[in-house]
Amino acid sequence: MNPSLSTRREDAFPLPSPRILQLKWGSLVVEKVDKETGCRKTSETIKYKDAKLWPGGSQPWDWKEHGKRFGTSHRRGITLEDVIDVYGSGAQTIVLSMGKMSWLHVPHFVITEVENDGHTVIVKPTQVAMEIYNKLAECGHPVAGLFHTTC
């Protein structure tokens, strides 16, 4: 699990989810969130190939993070472990992108497990997933997402 998720401040106020400012083939630009003030910093951005986003932060999405043999891949799909990484963020909704051409599989058991844990799950091609994610983030809804920027 991402260390910044487990040490996140839960007391004063919920942190906003960072918005996606730009999406291109192979590239995602995300705004930073100041963890002290809870303000979005649109002037400070981070560029990723693939990314995990959650209320208050973001990080690169390394498909091999949970093992080369069993990590996320187009064929096996998004692993439950990759989704669990954003659980501790306080997100109520988790958006999973299937890639720009919908080649990234999302196994049904992953969706079921996440829903059984009380989260709403949205699975869409990346462009649509980004639009939904940003609308929820802009409304202040605690949303997390996994975004794949190519096929």
N, C-alpha and C positions, 0 to 999 in steps of 0.2 A: 504494500500500500504506500502511496505517496506520503512521505513524512509530513509535508505541510498540511495535509488533510487531518491527520491525527492530532496536530498541535494547534489547530485553528481555534480562534476565540469564538465561543458560542454565546457569551454573556451579553455584551452591550447592544449589539444590533446584528441582524443577518447581513452578511456580505452579498453584494449584487453579483450576478453572473456576468462575466466579461462578454462583450458583444464581439461578433465577427465583423470586422470592418471591410475585409476584402477576401474574395474567394476566386482563385484561378486554378487552372490545371497544375497540380503539384504544389500549391501554395495557399496558405491560409494566414491572414493577418488578424491578430486578436489584440484588443485593447487590454492594458494592464488595469488591475484594481488595487488601490492603496489599502492594505490590510489594516492600517491604523485609523484612517478616516472613513473607510468604506466607500470612497468616491472612485468613480471610473476615471481613468486617465487616458482620454482618447489621443493625447499628444504623445503618449508612450505606448509603443506597440511591440508585439513579439510575432515573428514569422515562423511558421511551422510547415512541414510537409503534411503530416497527419497530427491531430491533436486531441487531447482529452481536456475538456473544459468543465468547470464546476463553480458554484458560488464562491467568489473570492480568488480564483486562480485558474491556471492552465499549465500544461506541460506537453512535451512531445509525446506522441503515441508510438511507442516502440513495440511493434508486433511481436518481437522475440523476447520481450520483457519477462514473460512467464514460461520461457523455454522455447528453443528453436523448433523442437519436435512437436510441441503441443500448443504453441502460441497461435495467435490470430493469423489466418491465411484466407485467401479468396475461397478455397475449397472447404476448409473446416469452418470458416466463418469467424465471427467475433466471439472470443472466449468469454465465459462467465467471469473469469478472473479479471479481465480488462474492464468489464462493467463494474465489478465489485470495487475496483480502485476508486470510483467516484462516490460510493455509498456514504462515506463519512462526511460528506460535504454539506449535508442538509438539503440536498436537491429532492424535490418531490417528483419531478418529471425527468426522465432520461431519454435524450434523443440519440438514436443510433443511425449514422449515415451508412448507406450501402455503396458509396462511391458514386462518381459522376455518371457511370453507365450501369449502375446497379449490379456490379459483378461481385461485390462483397456480400457473402451469405450471412444471414443472422439466424442461427438455429432456433427453432421453436422453443426448445427447452430453456434457452437463455432468456427469452422473452417471458416465459411462464415463471421462471425462478424470480426474476426481477419484479414482476407483477405480484407474485405471492409475498414478496417482502414489502409490499405497500407502495411501490413506485408506479407511476404511469409511464408506459414505454411508447415511444413514437419511432417507427422505422420508416425511413424515406430515402430516396436518392439524395445525394449531398446538397444540391442546390435548394431543394424543397426543405430538407432537414435544417439547413442554415436559416432559411426564412422563418420557419416555425420557431427554432431556437431563439433567434433574435427578437421575435415578437414577444415571446414569453419573458426573455431577459429584460426587455425594455419596459414591460409591465411590472417588473419587480418580482416575478415568479421565480422561486428557487429552481433553476434548471441546470442540468449537466448534460454533456454530450460527448460522443466520440465521433470524430470527423475524419473521413478518408477522402483525399483530394484528387485521386486519379481514378482509374477504371472502376 
